[in-house]
Amino acid sequence: MIRHIEVCVVAHNEEEFIVQCLESIEVALANLPESTAFKVHIVNNGSSDSSDSIIDSFCSTRDNFDAKHIKLGDKSNAWNVAIYELVQNSESLIVMVDGDCTISADSLVALLEGAKSNTDAYLLAAIPEPIGRYSETITRNTLNGKALNGNFYAITPLFHEKIQQTGFMLPVGLIGDDSLLAWVAQCDFKLSNGVENGLMVGIKGALFGYHRLVPNTFKNIKMYWRRLQRYSLRHIQQNCIKAYLTLENDDFASLPSHVVDLYRYHRPEHIRTDNRLNTFLDTRTSKQIKNISVKK
């Protein structure tokens, strides 16, 4: 029976949203059974705004909240720090939350119950609050164990134990930590195992809200364009990872510590051809990572 929950909040330049995020977590924690111990770890990674002072102020009046400020602004590195340096109890249900989202009041209870009902599961996936028709697809895929959103999810003690045993870490510089974690979980740490159902489970009662990026201002258009570029980089990185696992070592724990070391596995066929925009973005990204590899 799980009696510990440790919430890890990853924040980068979230001065506008972090307090709402932490307050929503506080409300959800209050709904847990009294027998459930909890701790909240906030990893403030590479923020250049006032996130650090806001986080420190919030934690100063709450004994069960602590903050870790690191210089490197990289989400995968922040995940590694949270898992290997901050989590205190090997039997904890580890809940990962992005600093720009809020979680529903009953979400932690739902995750706790989900862990009890799915004792063989590695990952418990939360669901975004309904926004438009696309949300229906996300919800359906999540509940069918086919999607994981990096904004909010839980790592079971079983998965945490295997992470520790294998020494698995997310490569620094990786875009799409959720995609790789889902891949690792569903294949039980080896690509050759194939996808196994039941290792990633969607939890209906675990909901989260997030800040939607609508390209209706010049600032938002720039941010939206950067997001498309990141999606392109994520696509190519995933193909490089698959090539490495196929050609070198199919154990996910053998991945190099930095994603740059995977770029030598990039091939022209990784560039998407489904539409002109994706082809343009991937061609541009391909040139960039080739330059990185040469410099390295």
C-alpha positions as CSV (number, residue, x, y, z in Angstrom):
1,M,0.0,0.0,0.0
2,I,1.4,3.4,-1.0
3,R,1.5,5.8,2.0
4,H,3.9,8.4,0.5
5,I,3.4,10.9,-2.3
6,E,6.2,13.1,-3.5
7,V,5.3,15.9,-5.9
8,C,8.1,17.2,-8.2
9,V,7.3,20.5,-9.9
10,V,9.6,21.5,-12.8
11,A,9.6,25.2,-13.4
12,H,11.4,27.4,-15.9
13,N,10.5,31.1,-16.1
14,E,7.1,30.5,-14.7
15,E,6.7,33.7,-12.6
16,E,3.2,34.2,-14.1
17,F,1.9,30.8,-13.3
18,I,3.9,29.1,-10.6
19,V,1.8,30.3,-7.6
20,Q,-1.4,29.1,-9.2
21,C,0.3,25.7,-9.8
22,L,1.5,25.3,-6.3
23,E,-1.8,26.4,-4.8
24,S,-3.6,23.8,-6.8
25,I,-1.2,21.2,-5.6
26,E,-1.8,22.3,-2.0
27,V,-5.5,22.0,-2.4
28,A,-5.2,18.5,-3.9
29,L,-2.8,17.4,-1.1
30,A,-5.4,18.5,1.5
31,N,-7.8,15.9,0.1
32,L,-5.5,13.0,0.6
33,P,-6.2,10.5,3.4
34,E,-4.6,11.6,6.7
35,S,-2.4,8.6,6.7
36,T,-0.7,9.7,3.5
37,A,2.6,11.5,4.0
38,F,3.7,14.0,1.4
39,K,6.5,16.3,0.2
40,V,6.6,18.8,-2.6
41,H,10.0,19.4,-4.4
42,I,10.2,22.4,-6.8
43,V,13.0,22.3,-9.3
44,N,13.6,25.8,-10.6
45,N,15.8,25.2,-13.6
46,G,17.6,28.1,-15.3
47,S,14.9,30.7,-14.7
48,S,15.9,34.3,-15.6
49,D,12.7,35.9,-14.3
50,S,11.6,36.2,-10.7
51,S,10.5,32.6,-10.3
52,D,13.3,31.9,-7.7
53,S,12.1,34.5,-5.3
54,I,8.4,33.7,-5.8
55,I,9.1,30.0,-5.1
56,D,11.3,30.7,-2.1
57,S,8.6,32.9,-0.6
58,F,6.0,30.3,-1.1
59,C,8.1,27.5,0.5
60,S,9.1,29.7,3.4
61,T,5.7,29.4,5.0
62,R,5.2,25.7,4.2
63,D,7.2,22.9,5.9
64,N,6.4,20.3,3.3
65,F,7.5,22.4,0.3
66,D,11.2,22.7,-0.7
67,A,13.0,24.4,-3.6
68,K,16.0,23.4,-5.6
69,H,17.5,26.1,-7.9
70,I,19.8,24.8,-10.7
71,K,21.5,26.9,-13.3
72,L,20.9,24.7,-16.3
73,G,17.6,25.4,-18.0
74,D,16.9,22.0,-19.3
75,K,13.7,20.0,-18.3
76,S,15.3,16.6,-18.8
77,N,18.2,17.5,-16.5
78,A,15.6,18.8,-14.0
79,W,13.8,15.5,-14.1
80,N,17.1,13.6,-13.4
81,V,17.8,15.9,-10.4
82,A,14.3,15.3,-9.1
83,I,14.4,11.6,-9.4
84,Y,18.0,11.0,-8.2
85,E,18.6,13.9,-5.7
86,L,15.3,15.0,-4.3
87,V,12.9,12.1,-4.0
88,Q,13.4,10.8,-0.4
89,N,11.3,7.6,-0.2
90,S,11.7,4.6,-2.5
91,E,8.1,3.6,-1.8
92,S,6.7,7.0,-2.8
93,L,4.3,7.6,-5.7
94,I,6.2,10.3,-7.5
95,V,4.0,12.9,-9.2
96,M,5.5,15.1,-11.8
97,V,3.9,18.5,-12.5
98,D,4.9,21.3,-14.9
99,G,5.1,24.7,-13.3
100,D,2.7,26.3,-15.7
101,C,-0.3,24.1,-15.1
102,T,-2.8,23.5,-12.4
103,I,-4.2,20.2,-11.1
104,S,-7.7,19.3,-10.1
105,A,-8.6,19.1,-6.4
106,D,-9.2,15.3,-6.5
107,S,-6.4,14.5,-8.9
108,L,-3.9,13.2,-6.3
109,V,-6.5,11.0,-4.7
110,A,-7.3,9.6,-8.2
111,L,-3.6,8.9,-8.9
112,L,-3.3,7.2,-5.5
113,E,-6.3,5.0,-6.1
114,G,-5.1,4.3,-9.6
115,A,-1.7,3.1,-8.3
116,K,-3.5,0.8,-5.9
117,S,-5.8,-0.6,-8.6
118,N,-2.9,-1.1,-11.2
119,T,-0.2,-2.7,-9.2
120,D,1.8,-3.7,-12.3
121,A,1.8,-0.2,-13.9
122,Y,4.8,1.9,-14.3
123,L,3.2,5.2,-15.3
124,L,-0.1,6.8,-14.5
125,A,-1.2,9.4,-17.0
126,A,-3.4,12.4,-16.3
127,I,-5.8,14.0,-18.6
128,P,-6.1,17.7,-19.8
129,E,-9.3,19.5,-18.9
130,P,-11.6,19.5,-21.9
131,I,-10.8,22.2,-24.4
132,G,-12.3,21.7,-27.9
133,R,-12.7,18.6,-30.0
134,Y,-9.0,17.7,-29.9
135,S,-9.3,17.0,-26.2
136,E,-11.6,14.1,-26.9
137,T,-8.8,12.4,-28.9
138,I,-6.2,13.0,-26.1
139,T,-8.6,11.7,-23.4
140,R,-9.4,8.6,-25.4
141,N,-5.7,7.8,-26.2
142,T,-4.7,8.5,-22.6
143,L,-7.4,6.2,-21.1
144,N,-6.4,3.5,-23.6
145,G,-2.8,3.7,-22.3
146,K,-1.5,5.2,-25.6
147,A,-0.6,8.8,-24.5
148,L,1.3,10.5,-21.8
149,N,1.3,14.2,-21.2
150,G,4.4,15.6,-19.6
151,N,2.4,18.3,-17.8
152,F,1.1,15.9,-15.1
153,Y,1.7,12.2,-14.5
154,A,2.8,9.8,-11.8
155,I,5.7,7.4,-11.5
156,T,4.8,4.3,-9.5
157,P,7.2,2.8,-6.9
158,L,7.7,-0.2,-9.2
159,F,8.9,2.0,-12.1
160,H,11.0,4.2,-9.8
161,E,12.7,1.0,-8.4
162,K,13.6,-0.1,-11.9
163,I,14.8,3.3,-12.9
164,Q,17.2,3.2,-9.9
165,Q,18.3,-0.3,-10.7
166,T,19.1,0.4,-14.3
167,G,20.5,3.9,-13.8
168,F,18.2,5.2,-16.5
169,M,18.4,9.0,-17.0
170,L,16.9,11.3,-19.6
171,P,19.6,12.7,-22.0
172,V,20.2,16.3,-21.3
173,G,19.0,18.4,-24.2
174,L,16.1,16.0,-25.0
175,I,12.9,17.5,-26.2
176,G,9.9,15.4,-25.3
177,D,10.7,13.8,-22.0
178,D,7.1,12.4,-21.8
179,S,7.5,10.6,-25.2
180,L,10.7,8.9,-24.1
181,L,9.3,7.9,-20.7
182,A,6.2,6.4,-22.2
183,W,8.4,4.5,-24.7
184,V,10.7,3.2,-21.9
185,A,7.7,2.2,-19.7
186,Q,5.7,0.4,-22.4
187,C,8.7,-1.5,-23.7
188,D,9.9,-2.3,-20.1
189,F,13.3,-0.6,-20.7
190,K,14.3,-2.6,-23.8
191,L,13.2,-1.8,-27.4
192,S,13.3,-5.5,-28.3
193,N,10.6,-6.2,-25.7
194,G,8.0,-4.5,-27.8
195,V,5.0,-2.6,-26.4
196,E,3.3,-4.2,-23.5
197,N,-0.2,-3.2,-22.5
198,G,-0.9,-2.2,-18.9
199,L,2.4,-0.6,-18.1
200,M,1.0,2.9,-18.8
201,V,-2.5,3.6,-17.5
202,G,-4.7,6.6,-17.9
203,I,-6.5,7.9,-14.8
204,K,-9.9,9.4,-15.5
205,G,-10.1,11.4,-12.3
206,A,-6.7,13.1,-12.6
207,L,-7.2,16.3,-14.5
208,F,-5.0,19.3,-15.2
209,G,-5.4,22.7,-16.8
210,Y,-2.7,24.5,-18.7
211,H,-2.0,27.8,-20.4
212,R,-3.0,27.5,-24.1
213,L,-0.8,29.3,-26.6
214,V,-3.0,31.1,-29.0
215,P,-1.2,32.9,-31.9
216,N,-3.2,36.1,-31.6
217,T,-0.4,38.5,-30.8
218,F,3.1,39.1,-32.2
219,K,4.6,37.7,-29.0
220,N,2.5,34.6,-29.1
221,I,3.2,34.1,-32.8
222,K,6.9,34.1,-32.0
223,M,6.4,31.6,-29.2
224,Y,4.2,29.4,-31.4
225,W,6.9,29.4,-34.1
226,R,9.5,28.4,-31.5
227,R,7.1,25.6,-30.4
228,L,6.9,24.3,-33.9
229,Q,10.7,24.3,-34.1
230,R,10.9,22.3,-30.9
231,Y,8.4,19.8,-32.2
232,S,10.6,19.3,-35.3
233,L,13.7,18.8,-33.0
234,R,11.7,16.3,-30.9
235,H,10.7,14.3,-34.0
236,I,14.3,14.1,-35.2
237,Q,15.7,13.3,-31.7
238,Q,13.2,10.4,-31.4
239,N,14.3,9.0,-34.7
240,C,17.9,9.2,-33.6
241,I,17.1,7.4,-30.4
242,K,15.3,4.6,-32.3
243,A,18.3,4.3,-34.6
244,Y,20.7,4.1,-31.7
245,L,18.6,1.5,-29.9
246,T,18.3,-0.6,-33.1
247,L,22.0,-0.4,-34.2
248,E,23.9,-0.2,-30.9
249,N,22.1,-1.2,-27.7
250,D,18.4,-1.8,-27.3
251,D,18.5,-1.0,-23.5
252,F,17.1,2.5,-22.9
253,A,19.4,2.9,-19.9
254,S,22.4,2.8,-22.3
255,L,21.4,6.1,-23.9
256,P,24.2,8.7,-23.8
257,S,24.0,11.4,-21.1
258,H,23.6,14.2,-23.7
259,V,21.3,14.1,-26.7
260,V,24.0,15.6,-28.9
261,D,25.8,12.3,-28.9
262,L,22.8,10.8,-30.7
263,Y,22.9,13.1,-33.6
264,R,25.3,11.0,-35.5
265,Y,22.5,8.6,-36.0
266,H,20.4,11.2,-37.9
267,R,19.5,10.2,-41.5
268,P,17.8,12.1,-44.3
269,E,14.8,9.8,-44.1
270,H,14.0,11.2,-40.7
271,I,12.8,14.4,-42.4
272,R,9.0,14.4,-42.7
273,T,7.4,14.7,-46.1
274,D,3.7,14.8,-45.0
275,N,3.5,18.5,-45.7
276,R,5.6,21.5,-46.8
277,L,5.9,23.1,-43.3
278,N,7.1,20.0,-41.6
279,T,9.6,19.3,-44.4
280,F,10.9,22.9,-44.1
281,L,11.2,22.7,-40.3
282,D,12.9,19.3,-40.3
283,T,15.3,20.3,-43.1
284,R,16.2,23.4,-41.1
285,T,16.6,21.3,-37.9
286,S,18.7,18.7,-39.7
287,K,21.2,21.4,-40.8
288,Q,21.4,22.8,-37.2
289,I,22.1,19.5,-35.5
290,K,24.7,18.6,-38.2
291,N,26.5,21.9,-37.3
292,I,26.3,21.0,-33.6
293,S,27.8,17.5,-34.3
294,V,30.7,19.0,-36.3
295,K,31.5,21.6,-33.6
296,K,31.4,18.9,-30.9
